[in-house]
Amino acid sequence: MKFISVYTWMLLTVFFVATTFTTSAQVKDTTNTKGRWTAEGRADKITDKISHKVNLNKDQEKKILVINQDIVRRMDAVKNNPSLSKKERMTQFKALDTERSQRFKTVFTPAQYKKWNDWEMTKKEHLEQKMEKKRQRKEAKDSTQPQ
């Protein structure tokens, strides 16, 4: 009886390991060669975060996903356009961000929109703080180096 039990555990372990490797291989298929998400994958991830944050229903989630897919694709096009200056690129990013906000407003309830907007403002504040700290570290490093 013990032999069957050990044999069964060995089979279950092999099955579990094989399933784990197969699952991880399938997950890696959703990324491109640089290990980054595709536009659709990023839009899906953004939509999931928003859905959990503001409690979207299924219909709203579908509409937000379509908006995110469109905006992410267009942002990628701007990012990959070598003819744009840095200032033009930033202007277009801001325009797309404003468009996304306006389109979200048509899908969200007023309470959901406020919750999402507050969350976005908090994220922007954290990013600005992070960028400021980075700038201060760079200035401190530059000021200590001999010229």
C-alpha positions in Angstrom: 0.0 0.0 0.0 2.8 2.4 0.8 4.4 1.7 -2.6 1.2 2.8 -4.4 1.0 5.9 -2.2 4.6 7.0 -3.0 4.0 6.2 -6.6 0.8 8.3 -6.6 2.6 11.2 -5.0 5.4 11.0 -7.5 2.9 11.1 -10.4 1.0 14.0 -8.8 4.3 15.9 -8.4 5.4 15.3 -12.0 1.9 16.4 -13.2 2.0 19.5 -11.0 5.5 20.5 -12.2 4.6 19.9 -15.8 1.4 21.9 -15.4 3.3 24.8 -13.8 5.9 24.9 -16.6 3.1 24.7 -19.3 1.2 27.5 -17.6 4.2 29.8 -17.3 5.1 29.2 -20.9 1.5 30.2 -21.9 1.8 33.4 -19.9 5.1 34.3 -21.6 3.3 34.0 -25.0 1.3 37.2 -24.2 4.5 39.4 -24.2 6.5 40.5 -27.2 10.2 39.7 -27.6 11.3 42.5 -25.3 9.3 41.1 -22.4 6.8 44.0 -22.5 3.1 43.7 -22.9 1.5 44.2 -26.2 -0.8 47.2 -26.6 -3.9 44.9 -26.1 -2.3 43.4 -23.0 -1.5 46.7 -21.5 -5.0 48.0 -22.2 -6.4 44.9 -20.6 -4.2 45.4 -17.5 -5.2 49.1 -17.2 -8.9 48.2 -17.6 -8.6 45.6 -14.9 -7.1 48.1 -12.4 -9.7 50.7 -13.2 -12.5 48.1 -12.9 -11.4 47.1 -9.5 -10.7 50.7 -8.4 -14.1 52.1 -9.4 -16.3 49.0 -9.4 -17.3 48.8 -13.1 -20.1 46.6 -14.3 -19.4 44.2 -17.3 -20.9 46.6 -19.8 -18.8 49.5 -18.6 -15.7 47.3 -18.5 -16.1 46.4 -22.2 -16.5 50.1 -23.1 -13.5 51.1 -21.1 -11.4 48.3 -22.6 -12.2 49.6 -26.1 -11.2 53.1 -25.1 -8.0 51.9 -23.5 -7.0 49.8 -26.5 -7.5 52.8 -28.8 -5.6 55.2 -26.6 -2.7 52.8 -25.9 -2.3 52.0 -29.7 -2.3 55.7 -30.5 0.2 56.5 -27.7 2.5 53.7 -29.0 2.3 55.4 -32.5 3.3 58.7 -31.0 6.1 57.2 -29.0 7.5 55.4 -32.1 7.2 58.4 -34.4 10.8 59.6 -34.9 9.8 62.7 -36.7 8.2 64.2 -33.5 10.2 66.4 -31.2 10.1 65.8 -27.5 7.8 68.7 -27.0 5.4 67.6 -29.8 5.4 64.1 -28.3 4.5 65.4 -24.9 1.7 67.6 -26.4 0.2 64.7 -28.2 0.4 62.5 -25.0 -1.4 65.2 -23.0 -4.1 65.4 -25.8 -4.6 61.7 -25.7 -4.8 61.7 -21.9 -7.4 64.5 -22.1 -9.4 62.5 -24.7 -9.3 59.4 -22.6 -10.6 61.4 -19.6 -13.5 62.8 -21.7 -14.4 59.4 -23.1 -14.3 57.8 -19.7 -16.7 60.5 -18.5 -19.3 59.2 -20.9 -19.0 55.7 -19.5 -18.6 56.2 -15.7 -21.2 57.4 -13.3 -20.3 60.8 -11.7 -19.2 59.0 -8.5 -17.0 56.5 -10.5 -15.5 59.4 -12.5 -14.6 61.3 -9.4 -13.1 58.2 -7.8 -11.0 57.5 -11.0 -10.0 61.2 -11.4 -8.9 61.4 -7.7 -6.9 58.2 -8.2 -5.3 59.6 -11.3 -4.3 62.8 -9.5 -2.7 60.8 -6.7 -0.7 58.8 -9.2 0.5 62.0 -10.9 1.5 63.5 -7.6 3.5 60.4 -6.7 5.2 60.5 -10.1 6.1 64.2 -9.7 7.5 63.6 -6.3 9.6 60.7 -7.7 10.9 62.8 -10.5 11.8 65.6 -8.2 13.8 63.3 -5.9 15.6 62.0 -9.0 16.4 65.5 -10.1 17.7 66.4 -6.7 19.9 63.3 -6.5 21.3 64.2 -10.0 22.0 67.8 -8.9 23.7 66.7 -5.7 25.8 64.2 -7.7 26.7 66.8 -10.3 27.6 69.4 -7.6 30.1 67.0 -5.9 31.9 66.1 -9.0 35.0 68.2 -9.9 34.7 70.3 -13.0 
